[in-house]
């Protein structure tokens, strides 16, 4: 019987393969005559920054609103909210496209996207196995706030890509310090930002977003938490929903695919249980949606669209 964890990893491997194919095609295009160019996303740029907090070299995926430099443009603002996006290698292009389209159709207010990626993982310069090994290690270190021990068997699950990965977990506090003490000040100094900050995370990134919301609610005011891996370390995070300070002013959008379940575990039930224990007061504005007929990965486009509307809708 295939477990939900195995299914999640199978889906992620399928996603990986799709990205490899796309990047391979891009590479082939780059070898073509000079008149051919690779597809580029307008109004985006890459920045490099090495964290003092954990010595990790990060790669920032930056997307500015279409009218950022054009007064009179419908998306021009004196300052913009910032959405900090985890897993930008797989979600930056998607998030940027959704946001730009929704802004152009006047569904949401414009915002800056800052994807927090890694300099040591780049499919254009390394083979796919090396890339995905680094990807899983970086995520485990930064996104898993708990040192995995009792739940090691579930976490590693016999998957060769996850074997021994538990040893890399537990670095979220330093990752949080980098974001709070280094990254946010850098972004604020470099771009025209407002005081409105949001964090978006999916899967293990959703676990990190949940953890920072509960334990450090002053860092971000808004959250998009998609298919969070609340099962890690025997569901320890599920039991911590009541830690959220009632005084914290937070807007949070949660989503999970209706197909995220199997005979042994239901991520749908886990998210519902966690959500039901969160505080119900005027300071906490939240919404939970079950994305019908979608799995752990296929739910992301619809959930990001709905999340952007909930956080930045007009």
Secondary structure, DSSP 8 states (H G I E B T S, - for coil): ---HHHHHHHHHHHHHHHHHHHHHHHHHHHTS-TT------TTEEEEEEE-TTT--EEEEEEE--TTTT-TTSTT--SSEEEEEES-HHHHHHHHHHHHHHHHHTTSB--EEEEEEEETT--TTTS-HHHHHHHHHHHHHHHH--S--STTHHHHHTT-TTTTTGGGG---HHHHHHIIIIIIHHHHHHHS-EEEEEEEEEETHHHHHHHHHHHH-TTS-SEEEEES--TTHHHHGGGGGGGGS-TT--EEEEEEEETT-B-SS-BHHHHHHHHHHTS--STTEEEEEEEETT--TTTTHHHHHHHHHHHHHB-
